[in-house]
Amino acid sequence: MTNSPLYIAFLWHMHQPYYKDPFTGVYRLPWVRLHGAKDYLDMVKILEGFPNIRQNFNLVPSLMEQLIDYTDNNATDRHLELTLRNPSDISEAEKLFIIENFFLANWDNMIKPFPRYYELLLKRGMRITKGDVARASRYFTESDIRDLQVLFNLSWIDPMFRNRDPFLKDLIQKGRDFTEEEKHLVIKSQLDILRGIVPEYKKMSRSGNIELSVTPFYHPILPLVWDTDCARDAMPYVNLPKKRFSHPEDAVKQIRMAIEYFEKIFGYRPPGMWPSEGSVSEDVVRAISAEGIKWIATDEEVLSKSLERPFRSPEGHLLEATTLYRPHQYSGVSMLFRDHKISDLIGFTYSGWSPQKAVDDFMSKLVQIRNSLPKDRPYVVPVILDGENAWEYFINDGHDFLEGLYRALSNDDRFRTVTISEFIKEHGAGDPLPRLHAGSWINANFGIWIGHDEDNLAWDYLGQTRDDLAAFEKANPGGDLTGAWNALYAAEGSDWNWWYGDDHTTETQEDFDELFRSYLIKVYKTIGKEVPPNLYIPILLNDRSVSPVVQARGFIKPKIDGYVTSYFEWHQGAFIDVKRSGGSMHRSESFISSVHYGFDKDNLYLRADPVTPFTGIQEQIIMHINIVQPYTFRIVFNIHELPQKATVYEKILENWAEVTTIEGIAAKDIFEIEIPFAMLKARENDEINLSIEIMRDGEEVERCPWRGYITIPVPSPYYETIMWY
């Protein structure tokens, strides 16, 4: 076997989080559309020039569903909506959003190549605060905004398509002063690219140039869905959620949904699967095997821990090449284990090198691997990484590197690229593993997704929601709960917990937090059950309590009459601007513009100022004041009911019990209420956490604040003295 080539199995993993807001249908972030225009189609199109190169592509069903939603169902996202708006029609807030968010692209490779785009970046400023954006916006003309709308979207179209399309080439040559018609044609070009993705993958798959595999539908961490206790396999002392989450049936469902969706799109069942984040356990692989999947892949460190011996020296040198570069089996499923060192060079290192230097280095490493292996059998090097995220950091979106690499591999008979099924069929399914370590491709554990307080709280919320849904289904057999279950399965996705904890940060963490909780809220809304108040509270530790614009400075004793009787009656109280605390989930036009609160030693005083006086509101509006700490109460007030009074309920176990009424309440020009601390069982130094809901016809139309809650301390009798000093 001295002339046997070294086989190379590239596996490009294509995935984006599930960005669709379950209530509005609008995508919260634009990355499916933008990566669709830049990264998914060109990655297979480039292979047309290299007929001898074989590649593997892993497609996550929830990504494909979002792509098809754009192409077939006219889906939209916030960035797309604001792209299509004429600058003469946008509000000041929308203008600020565009100036702040339409430079989200790699500055060196995607902005600087467009002189006008770079000019606009310099005009805005490269290191900015919110105040800087507001100041800069004064100098952005309508023409500036339109050019920014065009160039942002144009930069996210792959260079392959920009160079082949005469209209896009002319537009780049024009450079500035774009028209509304040209802007709309850029978006049409994006959507045309998106429409070509699935057909091209189908064509290349039929030709044998590529092999397609799949991931469980909503990209869950299957071992944790199966049983959160499995995290202790790799992390014996990890802090786990308060309640164990263990639902093997959900893991199986996510696998089956993925296989069925893949078969619906491509006409055959996928032979392989990349488990989300390379996460595996013995139970999960047995379940994958039972569904007919022939191969999966994960990371080399999982293999090392499964065999209980190190594969690399402390310096990173590979010690067991003959073990790593061949398939293994568990429960009848062939398993490949990625060479994480060479894979990460493409993902994180080569972007900073010249394309030729990167190609030469990669090829030299393959030569070293080949020379280190005996000639006793065929070996395969698994190179596995994200197929979209790295390329914006490469010159020319990585085309120069990929074309150089594919050319070098095509012209060197020491190497042969293969599909994974092809290698297994020709050279065997691998030797059985005696045991399989439970872990992911990140540190061979699940520390990204469990263990931190935020992660664990998310698992507890997920578990409670699932329990409530299952109980409802049992009590109401025969109903169609598909929508509720799909929302629950979406909440099982890995992407939410990726951003919880202190492992990763992003400017859009709030969006991920809100999307996760929105899918849980969707479950309750779908089954008609009351939404637990905690689901309105951010899981992000630094985003739970809404801070007032003005803090309380002393005791107050307002007259509860529904009018601003005197400027001074609320002067010492706290003030919250609803618009500044509403968050990006605050979707509707507000009833409430601001909230005030204050107290004396015995009572809490709450005031809500409406956009228009309550006396002028004809709709049947009911206000809920929800207290979630220190005890759970709800104060219910019908603004049209006379005489005006509120009913107080306490939640005892799962039931609401009426306990008293409050007559110190009024809703006229403003809303005012006096709430005794004793009624809330609140004592000195307790914190009261509350929110206000506006209900219309039994449906919530507004919540103040939308994210989190208002935190109010119960004062001591000496509060004013303390504040004075």
Sequence and secondary structure as in RCSB ss.txt:
>XXXX:A:sequence
MTNSPLYIAFLWHMHQPYYKDPFTGVYRLPWVRLHGAKDYLDMVKILEGFPNIRQNFNLVPSLMEQLIDYTDNNA
TDRHLELTLRNPSDISEAEKLFIIENFFLANWDNMIKPFPRYYELLLKRGMRITKGDVARASRYFTESDIRDLQV
LFNLSWIDPMFRNRDPFLKDLIQKGRDFTEEEKHLVIKSQLDILRGIVPEYKKMSRSGNIELSVTPFYHPILPLV
WDTDCARDAMPYVNLPKKRFSHPEDAVKQIRMAIEYFEKIFGYRPPGMWPSEGSVSEDVVRAISAEGIKWIATDE
EVLSKSLERPFRSPEGHLLEATTLYRPHQYSGVSMLFRDHKISDLIGFTYSGWSPQKAVDDFMSKLVQIRNSLPK
DRPYVVPVILDGENAWEYFINDGHDFLEGLYRALSNDDRFRTVTISEFIKEHGAGDPLPRLHAGSWINANFGIWI
GHDEDNLAWDYLGQTRDDLAAFEKANPGGDLTGAWNALYAAEGSDWNWWYGDDHTTETQEDFDELFRSYLIKVYK
TIGKEVPPNLYIPILLNDRSVSPVVQARGFIKPKIDGYVTSYFEWHQGAFIDVKRSGGSMHRSESFISSVHYGFD
KDNLYLRADPVTPFTGIQEQIIMHINIVQPYTFRIVFNIHELPQKATVYEKILENWAEVTTIEGIAAKDIFEIEI
PFAMLKARENDEINLSIEIMRDGEEVERCPWRGYITIPVPSPYYETIMWY
>XXXX:A:secstr
 TT  EEEEEEEEE     B TTT  BSS HHHHHIIIIIHHHHHGGGG TT  EEEEE HHHHHHHHHHHHH  
 BHHHHHHHS GGG  HHHHHHHHHHTT S IIIIITTSHHHHHHHHHH SS  HHHHHHHHTT  HHHHHHHHH
HHHHHTS HHHHHH HHHHHHHHH S   HHHHHHHHHHHHHHHHHHHHHHHHHHHHTSEEEEE  TT B HHHH
H GGGGGGT TT    SS    HHHHHHHHHHHHHHHHHHHSS  SEE  GGG B HHHHHHHHHTT  EEEEEH
HHHHHHHTS SB TT  BS HHHHTS EEETTEEEEEE HHHHHIIIIIGGGS HHHHHHHHHHHHHHHHHHS S
SS  EEEEEEESSSSGGGSGGGGHHHHHHHHHHHHT TTEEE  HHHHHHHH S EE S    B TTTTS TTTS
SSHHHHHHHHHHHHHHHHHHHHHHHSTT   HHHHHHHHHHTBTHHHHHSTTS   TTHHHHHHHHHHHHHHHHH
HHT    GGGGS SSGGGSEE  SB   S      SSS   GGGGTTSEEEEHHHHS TT  S  SEEEEEEEE 
SSEEEEEEEESS GGG  S EEEEEEEEESS EEEEEETT SS  EEEEEEETTEEEEEEEE SEEESSSEEEEE
ETGGGT  TT EEEEEEEEEETTEEEEEESSSSEEEEE   TTHHHHHH 
